[in-house]
Amino acid sequence: MYHQPVMLNECIEGLQIKPCGTYVDVTFGGGGHSAQILNKLTDGRLIAFDQDQDATSNKIDDKRLTLINHNFRYLKQFLKYYQALPVDGILADLGVSSHQIDSPERGFSTRSGGELDLRMNRLQKVSARTIVNTFTEEELAGLFKKFGELANSRALANALVKSRAYGKIITFEDMKEALGRFAPKNQENKFFAQVMQALRIEVNKELDALKEMLMQASEVLKSGGRLVVLSYHSLEDRLVKNFIKTGNFEGEVKTDFFGNRNLPFRAINTKPMIPSTDEIRLNNRARSAKLRIAEKL
């Protein structure tokens, strides 16, 4: 197991695991959360998803586990295929795994020194390197603003386009050289984390996949089933919060002809749970985590 699970106990408690139930871990990673779910099951069943081929090497040798090497946006399709519908609980840990961050060749860390990659699924063709070298200035500005929430997105895009005119931007250091002057003093790490977040979301179409998974979760969960989601930045958390609260991603309360609200979920915690100071001290990657738990109505 290469991933130290964030808020492990809170996630498992949130699922309210029934020993004979069917559960889904849509982000298997190092298998930390899955292992704990299996510990709580007797003759229950666990279906796990991970699009990263590296994650399959962590498969737990347990006949109750089915590990699917695909994006969780295909949740309903595979649950139907494996005759696992409906399910009692779904867990999603939306963070980048420790293994991905610690593998320089994957390009997930600003300290990796590797090529700009950021693909969760290395079989797909588009990488971060593709984006910074082929997207138009307008497209780059749009993704930096939308996914990185960077105020000076147009200036960043212009700098990248000018820089690549002299040669391809291949590594993070190349990008840092092109954008370094825009990083606020003493906030360089935060600035480049936002740049990398924007590229990573675009490369993996993360927000689109999250929306698809959440909509399918409301269809595949049993009444009373639990949805447990760990997010790590405001764009993800906002989508999860809005969907749980209103059944849509805009956060708008909608009613039918008779004025009834047709909501798929009831929020178990109206405010997100956050890691303890002790957990953050032991695992710095937990510092931005927010946990939301909902029950299918």
HELIX and SHEET records of a PDB file:
HELIX    1   1 LEU A    8  LEU A   15  1                                   8    
HELIX    2   2 GLY A   32  LYS A   40  1                                   9    
HELIX    3   3 GLN A   53  ASN A   58  5                                   6    
HELIX    4   4 PHE A   72  TYR A   74  5                                   3    
HELIX    5   5 LEU A   75  TYR A   81  1                                   7    
HELIX    6   6 SER A   98  ASP A  102  1                                   5    
HELIX    7   7 PRO A  104  ARG A  106  5                                   3    
HELIX    8   8 ALA A  128  THR A  134  1                                   7    
HELIX    9   9 GLU A  137  GLY A  148  1                                  12    
HELIX   10  10 SER A  153  ARG A  164  1                                  12    
HELIX   11  11 PHE A  172  LEU A  179  1                                   8    
HELIX   12  12 GLY A  180  PHE A  182  5                                   3    
HELIX   13  13 GLU A  188  ASN A  204  1                                  17    
HELIX   14  14 GLU A  206  VAL A  220  1                                  15    
HELIX   15  15 SER A  234  THR A  246  1                                  13    
HELIX   16  16 THR A  277  LEU A  282  1                                   6    
HELIX   17  17 ASN A  284  ALA A  286  5                                   3    
SHEET    1   A 7 LEU A  65  ILE A  68  0                                        
SHEET    2   A 7 ARG A  45  PHE A  49  1                                        
SHEET    3   A 7 THR A  22  ASP A  25  1                                        
SHEET    4   A 7 VAL A  87  ASP A  93  1                                        
SHEET    5   A 7 LEU A 221  SER A 231  1                                        
SHEET    6   A 7 LYS A 290  LYS A 296 -1                                        
SHEET    7   A 7 PHE A 265  ALA A 267 -1                                        
END                                                                             
